[in-house]
C-alpha cells in the first residue's frame, strides 16, 4: 500500500498535541530535526521497510528481501558499512521491527497473508489465509520465536515503550477493526488503547515518554488529504496531528533520540524522498530534502546516541545525523 500523492510543504497540516512528545532519552540527546543523510549500505537486499536501531546507534536491523526473494531480518554494521542476514524465511509479511532496551531481542510484527496469496487451502481448493503475529528474534543467534499475544488479529506496527516494559502494537482486531494495543514485552493479553474511527489502515508507530502513541495511517483522510499521523493518549483519545502525508509502503514514523521532534519519511510523485519534521508540542514543522534517497519507507532512532536509521524500497539504508 503506497500513497503516491504529492506533498506540498507549505500546505501540510501539523497540529500540536499539547503536553505530548516528551523525550525518550537523556538530556544530551538531540530534540531537533536531523541535519545529515549518509548512505550506509546499498544493493545488499531489496524492499527494505521496517528498521530498528541499537541503543548505541552502531547497528541497524532491517526487514527486507534477499536475492532469492525471501523476506527476513538483516543486520547492518554502520561503521563497517556491511550487511548480513540475521534470520531469513519463516515469516509471511513482516511489516515492522523494534528492539528491546538491552539490545538482545527484536520484536517483529507480521501481517500474515490473505486467503488469495497462499497455496493450498480449503475444500474448494481456495488458498487459506495464513496468520502472522508477533515474533521475537535474538540479535545474537537469529533464533525466531512466536510471542504469545491474545486479542490481536493482524499486527502492522510494533514499538517498545520508553520504560522498556511494554509493547505497543498497531493493526486489526480479529473482527477486522483497526486498533492499537498495549501488552507486556513477555507477551500475554493485549489491552486495547483505541479501536475504530478515525483509524482506517494503521501502520508503524512510535511512543514517547508520556506513553502517547504517534501512529501513521495509510487510509485515514484529514484536511490536507489521505495519509495521516495520529497522536493517541493512554486514555485512547485520538488527535489528528498531520495529514496529506505521501508515505511509502511502510509508513514510517519516529521521534528523534531525545524525543519532541517527529520525523516522517514521505515521497513525492516519482519517488523523490524527503523528511517531514515537526515539533510535537508547538506544531512547528520543516521539510528536509533527501536528494539521494528515494521511495523512503521506515525510520527509527537510537535510545542512547544521536543516530537515526532510514530505509528505502530499493534497499539503500541511510544514517541520519544531527
C-alpha positions as CSV (number, residue, x, y, z in Angstrom):
1,X,0.0,0.0,0.0
2,X,1.8,3.1,-1.2
3,X,0.3,6.6,-1.3
4,X,1.6,8.2,-4.4
5,X,0.3,11.7,-3.9
6,X,2.4,14.9,-3.8
7,X,3.1,16.6,-0.5
8,X,3.2,20.4,-0.6
9,X,5.3,21.5,2.4
10,X,3.5,24.9,2.6
11,X,0.1,23.2,2.9
12,X,1.0,20.3,5.2
13,X,-1.2,20.4,8.3
14,X,0.6,19.5,11.5
15,X,-1.4,20.1,14.7
16,X,0.4,20.4,18.0
17,X,-0.7,18.0,20.7
18,X,-0.4,19.8,24.0
19,X,1.6,18.1,26.7
20,X,2.8,15.3,24.4
21,X,6.1,14.5,22.8
22,X,8.2,14.0,25.9
23,X,11.8,13.0,25.4
24,X,12.7,9.3,25.4
25,X,16.5,9.6,26.0
26,X,19.0,11.6,28.1
27,X,19.2,15.3,28.2
28,X,22.2,15.3,26.0
29,X,20.4,13.7,23.1
30,X,19.0,15.8,20.2
31,X,15.4,17.1,20.3
32,X,15.8,18.9,17.0
33,X,15.5,17.5,13.4
34,X,18.3,15.6,11.8
35,X,20.7,17.6,9.6
36,X,22.7,15.0,7.6
37,X,21.9,11.9,5.5
38,X,24.7,9.4,4.8
39,X,24.5,6.2,2.8
40,X,25.5,3.1,4.8
41,X,24.7,0.1,2.5
42,X,23.2,-0.4,-0.9
43,X,22.5,-3.4,-3.1
44,X,22.6,-5.9,-0.2
45,X,18.8,-6.6,-0.4
46,X,15.6,-5.0,-1.7
47,X,12.2,-3.9,-0.4
48,X,13.6,-2.6,2.8
49,X,10.9,-1.4,5.2
50,X,10.8,-1.6,9.0
51,X,14.1,-0.6,10.7
52,X,15.3,-0.7,14.3
53,X,18.5,0.9,15.7
54,X,20.6,-0.4,18.5
55,X,20.9,1.8,21.6
56,X,24.4,3.0,20.7
57,X,23.5,3.5,17.0
58,X,26.2,1.2,15.8
59,X,23.9,-1.5,14.3
60,X,20.7,-1.3,12.3
61,X,18.2,-4.1,11.9
62,X,16.2,-4.1,8.6
63,X,13.3,-6.0,7.3
64,X,14.0,-6.7,3.6
65,X,14.1,-9.3,0.8
66,X,17.1,-11.2,-0.2
67,X,18.3,-12.1,-3.7
68,X,16.2,-15.3,-3.7
69,X,13.0,-13.4,-2.9
70,X,12.9,-14.5,0.8
71,X,11.9,-12.0,3.4
72,X,14.0,-11.7,6.5
73,X,15.9,-9.5,9.0
74,X,19.3,-8.2,8.2
75,X,22.0,-6.7,10.5
76,X,23.8,-3.6,9.2
77,X,27.1,-2.7,10.8
78,X,27.1,1.0,10.4
79,X,30.8,1.7,10.8
80,X,31.9,-1.1,8.5
81,X,29.0,-0.4,6.1
82,X,28.3,-4.1,5.8
83,X,25.0,-6.1,5.9
84,X,24.4,-9.7,6.8
85,X,21.3,-11.9,7.2
86,X,20.2,-12.5,10.7
87,X,17.1,-14.6,10.0
88,X,15.6,-15.2,6.6
89,X,12.3,-17.0,6.0
90,X,9.6,-18.3,8.4
91,X,7.6,-15.1,8.2
92,X,4.9,-14.1,5.6
93,X,4.7,-10.3,5.6
94,X,6.9,-8.8,8.3
95,X,6.0,-5.1,8.4
96,X,7.8,-3.5,11.4
97,X,10.6,-4.2,13.8
98,X,11.5,-2.8,17.3
99,X,14.4,-3.6,19.6
100,X,14.5,-4.3,23.3
101,X,16.2,-1.9,25.7
102,X,19.0,-4.4,26.3
103,X,19.6,-4.8,22.5
104,X,19.2,-8.6,22.8
105,X,15.8,-9.1,21.3
106,X,13.9,-7.8,18.2
107,X,10.2,-7.7,18.1
108,X,8.7,-8.2,14.6
109,X,5.1,-7.6,13.6
110,X,3.9,-9.9,10.7
111,X,0.7,-9.0,8.9
112,X,0.3,-12.6,7.6
113,X,-1.2,-13.3,4.2
114,X,-4.8,-13.0,3.0
115,X,-6.5,-16.1,1.5
116,X,-5.8,-15.3,-2.1
117,X,-2.0,-15.2,-1.8
118,X,-1.1,-18.6,-0.5
119,X,-1.1,-22.1,-1.9
120,X,-3.5,-24.7,-0.9
121,X,-6.5,-24.4,1.0
122,X,-10.0,-25.4,1.9
123,X,-12.4,-27.8,0.4
124,X,-12.8,-25.7,-2.8
125,X,-9.1,-25.6,-3.4
126,X,-9.0,-21.9,-2.5
127,X,-5.9,-20.7,-0.7
128,X,-6.3,-20.3,3.1
129,X,-5.4,-17.2,4.9
130,X,-2.2,-17.5,6.9
131,X,-1.9,-15.8,10.3
132,X,1.0,-13.6,11.1
133,X,1.5,-12.4,14.6
134,X,4.4,-11.0,16.6
135,X,7.8,-12.7,16.7
136,X,10.9,-12.3,18.8
137,X,14.3,-12.7,17.2
138,X,17.6,-12.9,19.1
139,X,20.1,-10.3,17.9
140,X,22.8,-12.8,18.7
141,X,21.7,-16.1,17.3
142,X,18.9,-15.0,15.0
143,X,16.5,-17.6,16.6
144,X,12.9,-16.7,15.9
145,X,10.1,-17.4,18.4
146,X,6.4,-16.6,18.3
147,X,5.3,-14.1,21.0
148,X,2.0,-15.1,22.7
149,X,-0.4,-12.2,22.2
150,X,-4.1,-12.7,22.5
151,X,-6.6,-10.3,21.1
152,X,-4.6,-9.1,18.0
153,X,-5.9,-10.2,14.6
154,X,-3.2,-8.7,12.3
155,X,-0.1,-6.9,13.6
156,X,1.1,-4.0,11.4
157,X,3.4,-2.0,13.7
158,X,5.3,-2.6,16.9
159,X,7.4,-0.4,19.3
160,X,8.9,-0.8,22.8
161,X,7.8,1.7,25.4
162,X,10.3,4.2,26.8
163,X,10.3,2.5,30.2
164,X,11.1,-0.8,28.4
165,X,8.3,-2.8,30.0
166,X,5.6,-2.8,27.2
167,X,5.0,-3.3,23.6
168,X,2.6,-1.1,21.6
169,X,1.1,-2.7,18.5
170,X,-1.0,-1.4,15.7
171,X,-3.1,-3.4,13.4
172,X,-6.5,-5.0,13.2
173,X,-8.7,-6.9,15.7
174,X,-9.8,-10.5,14.9
175,X,-13.1,-8.8,13.7
176,X,-11.2,-6.5,11.3
177,X,-11.3,-3.3,13.3
178,X,-8.2,-1.0,13.2
179,X,-6.7,-0.7,16.6
180,X,-3.7,0.0,18.9
181,X,-2.8,-2.3,21.8
182,X,-0.5,-2.4,24.7
183,X,0.9,-5.6,26.2
184,X,3.9,-6.8,28.2
185,X,7.2,-7.4,26.3
186,X,6.9,-11.0,27.5
187,X,3.6,-11.4,25.8
188,X,0.1,-12.1,27.1
189,X,-3.3,-10.4,26.8
190,X,-3.2,-7.3,24.6
191,X,-5.1,-4.3,26.1
192,X,-6.8,-2.1,23.5
193,X,-5.8,1.5,23.7
194,X,-8.1,2.6,20.9
195,X,-10.1,0.8,18.2
196,X,-12.2,2.0,15.3
197,X,-12.5,5.5,13.8
198,X,-10.7,7.7,12.9
199,X,-8.2,4.9,12.3
200,X,-8.6,3.2,8.9
201,X,-5.4,1.4,7.9
202,X,-2.8,1.7,10.7
203,X,0.9,1.1,10.0
204,X,4.0,1.9,12.1
205,X,4.1,3.8,15.3
206,X,6.3,5.4,17.9
207,X,5.6,6.0,21.6
208,X,7.0,8.9,23.7
209,X,7.9,9.3,27.4
210,X,4.3,10.2,28.2
211,X,3.1,6.9,26.6
212,X,1.5,8.9,23.8
213,X,1.4,6.8,20.6
214,X,2.3,8.5,17.3
215,X,0.9,6.3,14.6
216,X,0.8,6.5,10.8
217,X,-2.3,5.5,8.9
218,X,-2.3,5.0,5.1
219,X,-6.1,5.2,4.7
220,X,-7.2,8.0,7.1
221,X,-8.0,11.2,5.4
222,X,-7.6,14.7,7.0
223,X,-8.0,18.3,5.9
224,X,-5.0,18.0,3.6
225,X,-5.8,14.6,2.1
226,X,-5.1,10.9,2.6
227,X,-2.2,9.7,4.8
228,X,-2.4,10.8,8.4
229,X,-0.3,10.9,11.6
230,X,-2.3,10.4,14.8
231,X,-1.4,11.0,18.4
232,X,-3.2,8.6,20.8
233,X,-3.1,9.3,24.5
234,X,-3.0,6.4,27.1
235,X,-6.7,7.1,27.7
236,X,-7.4,6.4,24.0
237,X,-8.1,9.9,22.9
238,X,-7.1,10.4,19.3
239,X,-5.9,13.7,17.7
240,X,-5.0,14.1,14.0
241,X,-1.5,15.5,14.2
242,X,-0.8,15.7,10.4
243,X,-2.5,14.8,7.1
244,X,-1.7,14.7,3.4
245,X,1.4,12.6,4.0
246,X,2.5,10.8,0.9
247,X,4.1,7.9,2.9
248,X,5.8,4.9,1.4
249,X,4.9,1.3,1.7
250,X,5.6,1.0,5.4
251,X,4.6,4.5,6.5
252,X,7.5,5.1,9.0
253,X,7.5,7.5,11.9
254,X,9.9,8.1,14.8
255,X,10.8,10.7,17.3
256,X,14.4,11.8,17.3
257,X,16.6,10.3,20.0
258,X,15.8,13.0,22.6
259,X,12.1,12.9,21.8
260,X,10.0,16.0,21.0
261,X,10.5,16.1,17.2
262,X,8.7,13.7,15.0
263,X,10.3,12.5,11.7
264,X,8.1,11.2,8.9
265,X,9.6,9.9,5.6
266,X,7.4,10.9,2.7
267,X,7.6,10.7,-1.1
268,X,6.6,13.0,-3.9
269,X,5.4,11.7,-7.2
270,X,8.2,9.8,-8.9
271,X,9.5,8.7,-5.5
272,X,11.6,11.7,-4.6
273,X,12.0,11.5,-0.9
274,X,12.0,14.0,1.9
275,X,11.6,14.0,5.7
276,X,8.8,16.0,7.3
277,X,9.8,17.0,10.8
278,X,7.6,18.6,13.3
279,X,7.8,19.7,17.0
280,X,5.1,17.7,18.7
281,X,4.4,20.3,21.3
282,X,4.3,23.5,19.2
283,X,3.4,22.1,15.8
284,X,6.3,23.9,14.1
285,X,7.3,22.0,11.0
286,X,10.0,21.8,8.4
287,X,11.0,19.7,5.4
288,X,14.4,18.1,4.9
289,X,15.1,17.0,1.3
290,X,16.9,13.7,0.8
291,X,18.1,14.1,-2.8
292,X,19.9,10.8,-3.0
293,X,17.3,8.7,-1.1
294,X,14.1,7.9,-2.9
295,X,11.0,5.8,-2.0
296,X,11.5,6.2,1.7
297,X,9.9,3.6,4.0
298,X,11.0,3.1,7.6
299,X,12.9,5.2,10.2
300,X,14.0,4.7,13.8
301,X,16.1,6.3,16.4
302,X,18.8,5.1,18.8
303,X,17.9,5.3,22.5
304,X,21.4,6.5,23.7
305,X,23.1,8.0,20.7
306,X,22.5,10.9,18.2
307,X,21.7,8.5,15.4
308,X,18.7,7.5,13.3
309,X,18.3,4.9,10.5
310,X,16.3,5.4,7.3
311,X,15.3,2.6,4.9
312,X,14.2,2.7,1.3
313,X,12.3,0.4,-1.1
314,X,15.4,-0.1,-3.2
315,X,17.3,-1.5,-0.2
316,X,19.5,1.5,0.3
317,X,20.0,2.2,4.1
318,X,21.0,5.6,5.4
319,X,22.2,7.1,8.6
320,X,20.6,10.3,9.8
321,X,22.9,12.6,11.9
322,X,22.5,15.7,14.0
